[in-house]
Amino acid sequence: MGLFDFLGKRKKGEAGEMSFIGHLEELRGHLIRSVIAILIGAVVVFIYAKEIVDKVLFAPADNSFVTYKWLCDFSHFIGAGDAICMGGVDAKFQSNTMTGQFISTFTIAFIGGFIIAFPYVFWEFWKFVKPALSQKELKKTKGVIFWVSLLFFSGVLFGYYILTPFMINFYFTYTLSDKIINLPNFSDYIENLIYTTVGVGILFQMPLLVSVLARIGFVTAKFLRKYRRHAFVIILIAAAIITPSTDPFSLAIVTIPLYLLFEASIIIAARINKRQAKDEQKEWS
């Protein structure tokens, strides 16, 4: 069934089913409102861009960043001394083009605006799709906006507080030769930060996506277990996309949590399948 065949079930007052052009017109309205929401967030971020860069974006490179304290406290708690303690780095960045910092400001503003507006953007998307769902399907997707937003922000925070400090520490302390100085472009740093926050936030939607697909009978826990190896390869490819550098360290710190999310998705699907089986038995009894 195609997208507009599926959405053909949408009703609009007494006019009956909406036409293809009608769908496009309504979709355009949702997209315009989503873009406006992102732009409003982008304006706010743009106004405070300097403070955001100094206090938020550069924070994972500083010794006072909370993740380094957590790691050291945990290391002492398990009796490992300073074995897994990790500190910030004396990071310096360069901008070797005349418009580099100016363009980076707009990149930061847009990405920040998208993060801020994400719940609203998804709400607009959900408003467009919702009329095509039956009452039974709507009950199975109750609270979807909350869970999508929660998983997205959880992924962003995981990327910011966990992945980013590890990646910064690794890249700035790794040396191939003492004659080589690490002095990356600021735009390169921003690119990596976007991949490890927004990219991970989007990939954190996996359990919810599997949950929805399991509820409508599209996938089962048995199916996910059968293709576990294939899923691992797909996750590995996704991790390689998130991390522009394909070194084993970067791939590992992204692949491991994503694969754990896949395993969590199997558990969720198994519970849903078990509940569905019980409901079917009740209907037959």
Secondary structure, 3 states (H helix, E strand, C coil): CCHHHHHHHCECCCCCECCHHHHHHHHHHHHHHHHHHHHHHHHHHHHCHHHHHHHHHCHHHCCCCHHHHHHHHHHHHCCCCCCCCCCCCCCCCECCCCCHHHHHHHHHHHHHHHHHHHHHHHHHHHHHHHHHCCHHHHHHCCCHHHHHHHHHHHHHHHHHHHHHHHHHHHHHHCCCCCCCCCCCEHHHHHHHHHHHHHHHHHHCCHHHHHHHHHHCCCCCHHHHHHCHHHHHHHHHHHHHHHCCCCCHHHHHHHHHHHHHHHHHHHHHHHHHHHHHHHHHHHHHC
